[in-house]
Amino acid sequence: MKSAYELAMERLEKESPSEAPLREEQKQALARVDEDYQAKLAEREVFLAGKRDAARAAGNHQEAEELEAERRSERERIEAEREEAKERIRRGEG
């Protein structure tokens, strides 16, 4: 059962759609962006996780923590880049 808020938002969306429907080319471009950035993210994750694990195995816990922080930072950066690229496509700029 939908709340009054959800029903009101549906009515509002019908009266004044917030975004135009995506064209097929845009949908394909969005899928490519997701694939490209997922690959980029996986590459960085594997690389940094390997370095982190090597540092842990060597007993260098400080370096391991720094590499883990870098991994998290890289993940956030790549995800932000992906969302920016997708937003450009949605606006018709890319």
C-alpha positions in Angstrom: 0.0 0.0 0.0 1.4 3.4 -1.0 1.6 6.3 1.3 -0.1 9.6 0.7 3.3 11.1 -0.1 4.1 8.4 -2.7 0.7 8.9 -4.4 1.2 12.7 -4.4 4.7 12.3 -6.0 3.3 10.0 -8.7 0.6 12.6 -9.5 3.1 15.4 -9.6 5.4 13.4 -11.9 2.5 12.7 -14.3 1.6 16.4 -14.4 5.1 17.6 -14.9 7.7 15.0 -15.6 11.1 15.8 -14.1 13.1 14.2 -16.9 12.5 13.3 -20.5 12.5 9.6 -21.2 15.9 8.3 -22.2 16.6 7.5 -25.8 17.9 4.1 -26.7 21.3 5.6 -27.6 21.4 7.2 -24.1 20.5 3.9 -22.4 23.3 2.1 -24.3 25.8 4.9 -23.5 24.8 4.6 -19.8 25.4 0.9 -19.9 28.9 1.4 -21.5 29.8 4.0 -18.8 28.8 1.5 -16.1 30.9 -1.3 -17.7 33.9 1.0 -18.3 33.9 2.4 -14.8 33.2 -1.0 -13.2 36.3 -2.4 -15.0 38.3 0.6 -13.9 37.2 0.2 -10.3 37.9 -3.5 -10.3 41.4 -2.9 -11.7 42.2 -0.4 -8.9 40.7 -2.6 -6.2 42.8 -5.6 -7.3 46.0 -3.6 -7.5 45.6 -1.8 -4.2 44.3 -4.9 -2.4 47.4 -6.8 -3.6 49.7 -4.1 -2.3 47.8 -3.9 1.0 47.9 -7.7 1.5 51.7 -7.7 0.7 52.2 -4.9 3.3 50.2 -6.9 5.9 52.2 -10.1 5.1 55.4 -8.1 5.6 54.1 -6.9 9.0 53.8 -3.3 7.9 50.4 -2.5 9.3 50.7 1.3 8.9 51.3 1.0 5.2 48.5 -1.5 4.9 46.1 0.9 6.6 47.3 3.7 4.3 46.7 1.5 1.3 43.2 0.6 2.5 42.4 4.3 2.9 43.7 4.9 -0.6 41.5 2.0 -1.9 38.4 3.6 -0.3 39.3 7.0 -1.7 39.8 5.6 -5.2 36.5 3.9 -5.0 34.7 7.1 -4.1 36.6 9.1 -6.8 35.8 6.5 -9.5 32.1 6.3 -8.5 31.8 10.1 -8.5 33.4 10.2 -12.0 31.0 7.5 -13.2 28.0 9.5 -11.9 29.2 12.7 -13.5 29.7 10.9 -16.9 26.2 9.4 -16.6 24.7 12.8 -15.7 26.3 14.3 -18.8 24.7 11.6 -21.0 21.3 12.2 -19.4 21.6 15.9 -20.2 22.5 15.1 -23.7 26.1 16.4 -23.5 27.9 13.1 -23.9 
